[in-house]
Amino acid sequence: MSTHVGRAPAVIVPLHAAHADEVLAIYQAGIDAGNATFETSPPTWESFDTAKLPEHRFAALDDDGTVVGWAAVTPVSNRPAYAGVVEHSVYIHPGARGRGIASA
């Protein structure tokens, strides 16, 4: 449940290529803030799409359908000993922080 009074956090939907521009812009905002990744620029959509497990990618949509956050996972290794072990990413648009979206 959101702690932001009077506003639902977001609607969570599977993340698709149609969300690419907004997802990568939010990724860039995380890079610009300096606290989200060691990367210096977001990947291309093709690289993002290839790296993230398709069944574990979600977009958080605002009331008007705008992507305000996303979550995705990447396998840490292809080695059998690491089967099921992932690195997760959760990015929230700076203007949507504090609404409980990451928890949703």
C-alpha positions in Angstrom: 0.0 0.0 0.0 1.2 3.5 -0.8 2.2 5.9 1.9 1.4 8.7 -0.5 -2.0 10.1 0.7 -4.8 9.9 -1.8 -2.8 8.3 -4.7 -2.3 4.7 -5.6 1.3 3.8 -6.2 0.9 2.5 -9.8 -0.5 -0.3 -11.9 2.1 -3.1 -12.4 2.1 -4.7 -15.8 4.6 -6.9 -17.8 7.3 -4.8 -19.3 7.3 -4.8 -23.1 9.2 -3.2 -26.0 6.5 -0.5 -26.1 7.8 0.8 -22.8 11.4 1.0 -24.0 11.9 4.7 -24.4 10.4 5.5 -21.0 12.3 2.6 -19.3 15.6 3.7 -20.7 14.9 7.4 -19.8 14.3 6.3 -16.2 17.5 4.2 -16.3 19.4 7.4 -17.5 17.9 9.3 -14.6 19.3 6.7 -12.2 22.7 7.1 -13.8 22.5 10.8 -13.6 21.7 10.7 -9.9 24.8 8.5 -9.4 23.3 6.0 -7.1 21.8 3.4 -9.3 24.5 1.6 -11.3 28.1 1.6 -12.2 27.2 2.1 -15.9 27.8 5.4 -17.5 25.0 5.2 -20.1 21.9 3.0 -20.5 22.0 0.1 -22.8 20.2 -0.1 -26.1 16.8 -1.6 -25.9 18.1 -4.7 -27.7 20.9 -5.2 -25.1 18.4 -4.6 -22.2 15.9 -7.0 -23.8 18.5 -9.7 -24.2 20.0 -9.4 -20.7 16.8 -9.4 -18.7 14.8 -12.5 -18.0 11.5 -12.0 -19.9 9.3 -13.6 -17.2 10.6 -11.2 -14.5 10.3 -7.7 -16.1 7.6 -5.3 -14.9 6.6 -1.7 -15.6 4.8 0.5 -13.1 2.3 2.7 -14.9 0.7 5.9 -13.7 -3.0 6.7 -14.2 -2.3 8.0 -17.7 -0.3 5.0 -18.8 3.1 6.7 -18.3 5.9 4.4 -17.1 6.9 5.7 -13.7 9.2 2.7 -12.7 10.4 -0.7 -13.7 11.9 -3.8 -12.3 13.8 -6.6 -14.0 16.2 -9.4 -13.2 19.4 -10.6 -14.8 21.0 -14.0 -14.1 24.3 -13.7 -12.3 25.8 -16.7 -14.1 25.1 -19.5 -16.5 26.9 -21.9 -14.2 24.6 -24.6 -12.8 25.6 -23.8 -9.3 24.0 -20.4 -9.7 20.7 -21.6 -11.2 18.0 -19.3 -10.0 20.3 -16.6 -8.6 19.6 -13.2 -10.1 20.6 -9.6 -9.8 17.5 -7.4 -9.5 17.0 -3.8 -10.6 14.3 -1.5 -9.5 14.2 2.0 -11.0 11.7 4.7 -10.2 11.2 8.0 -12.0 12.5 10.8 -9.8 9.1 12.6 -10.0 7.3 9.5 -8.8 9.5 8.6 -5.7 7.8 8.3 -2.3 4.6 6.8 -3.6 5.3 3.1 -2.7 6.0 2.1 -6.4 9.1 0.1 -5.6 7.2 -1.8 -2.9 4.3 -2.5 -5.3 
